[in-house]
Amino acid sequence: MLARSQMGGPWSRAQQIARAFLSRGHEVTLAWGDDGNCVDPVASTFEIPVPSPLGLPEAIARHTFPLASHLGLMGRKPVHSFEEVLWLTGSLDYRYSCAAVEKLREFMRSWRPDVVYSEFNLAAVIAARAEGIPCVGSGSQPTTVAYASNPRKSAGIRRLLREMDMPVPASSLTILEGMERRFIPSCPSLEPEVGDRATYCGFLGEVPQLDACSTDRDCAVVYLGSGSVPAGVAVRVGRQLSSALGCDAYVAGVPEAVFAAADREVHCAPRLNFAELLPRARVMVHHGGQNSMMDALAYEVPQVVVPGRVFERQFNAEAVERTRCGVAARAPKPALIAEAALRLVNETSLSDGLARLRDELSELGGTERIVREVEKLLAARPEND
């Protein structure tokens, strides 16, 4: 999945899955785009088009949407379904879909892959189906039609499918659910209703050894996403946390700076190494993104989730509360978030499900299971008898 806004999750997951196939001796090519998210590829690449948000002219989209993200304007718009996400990014635009599908088909004809893996990329699924190549990919409960959809946003993709003489579902999300296998980087406790042809695989990355973590949890970590809230609000959250918990705070996704807070410090940076910080963290405050939630669970760090008005983040916030791994703060207000974090630290029952959930996620096989399942799927095809 490509987008003009800063969005590291899809690319990082694609990289992890690519590494797993490479480690088993398979040849891998990553489709990438010049969207600012696809960096340091772990395998060979070929370039596909990047969608323009809302189908706007490229020259406008390149400047308007990064500015809106920087000002936190994106977090003010409610997003009710993954179909709306695809529409907002421009992935459902007819002209873009035609260009992306054709580019992918050209490559598939020349390279003839055994299988296509789609990280929420509709064009890849359509192209693979048109070329008769098995297609599998990532999935989640919030991206299913049963959870939420908005078929009115999918007129462009339906037009393309009609022109290709392919089945035309009402919702574009049905295309993703129609893959031969969907891999859910989660577990039944977090996502109990993922639909058909789904395989839970838990943590994608290597699960850290907790005995290597510091027993003296001495900091708080904050990441409120890109464009969800203005940078100034995220910094104020760090300051409030530092004061409320009496520890240093680290704030990611904001300009680099260090602020004094009583006898503590608030460290701010565009990017932080969570693998270094989470073993020390008393609490992690984040926007409800899948990667952030999983990072906190991997290190058994209590979470304060600030989901804003985005459907998937709200789903994750509810799941974190339901499994007793943290609490949700329903508004991005620094004082409210600090109060939630203090309550979470003081009331250990609010996070007493962390160890159990981490164990459940750890036992599902991760990227190794994805590779094994794909190998079995291909071996079972009639042409491989």
Sequence and secondary structure as in RCSB ss.txt:
>XXXX:A:sequence
MLARSQMGGPWSRAQQIARAFLSRGHEVTLAWGDDGNCVDPVASTFEIPVPSPLGLPEAIARHTFPLASHLGLMG
RKPVHSFEEVLWLTGSLDYRYSCAAVEKLREFMRSWRPDVVYSEFNLAAVIAARAEGIPCVGSGSQPTTVAYASN
PRKSAGIRRLLREMDMPVPASSLTILEGMERRFIPSCPSLEPEVGDRATYCGFLGEVPQLDACSTDRDCAVVYLG
SGSVPAGVAVRVGRQLSSALGCDAYVAGVPEAVFAAADREVHCAPRLNFAELLPRARVMVHHGGQNSMMDALAYE
VPQVVVPGRVFERQFNAEAVERTRCGVAARAPKPALIAEAALRLVNETSLSDGLARLRDELSELGGTERIVREVE
KLLAARPEND
>XXXX:A:secstr
   SS   HHHHHHHHHHHHHHHTT   EEEE TTTT  S SSEEEE     GGG  HHHHHHHHHHHHHTT GG
GS B SHHHHHHHHTTT HHHHHHHHHHHHHHHHHH  S EEESS HHHHHHHHHHT  EEEE  GGGSTTT   
GGGGHHHHHHHHHTT    SSTHHHHHTSSEEEESS TTT S   SSEEE   SS    GGGS SS  EEEEE  
SSSS HHHHHHHHHHHHHHHTSEEEEESS  EEEEETTEEEEEES   HHHHGGGEEEEEE   HHHHHHHHHTT
  EEE  TTBHHHHHHHHHHHHTTSEEE SS  HHHHHHHHHHHHH GGGGTTHHHHHHHHHTT HHHHHHHHHH
HHHHTSGGG 
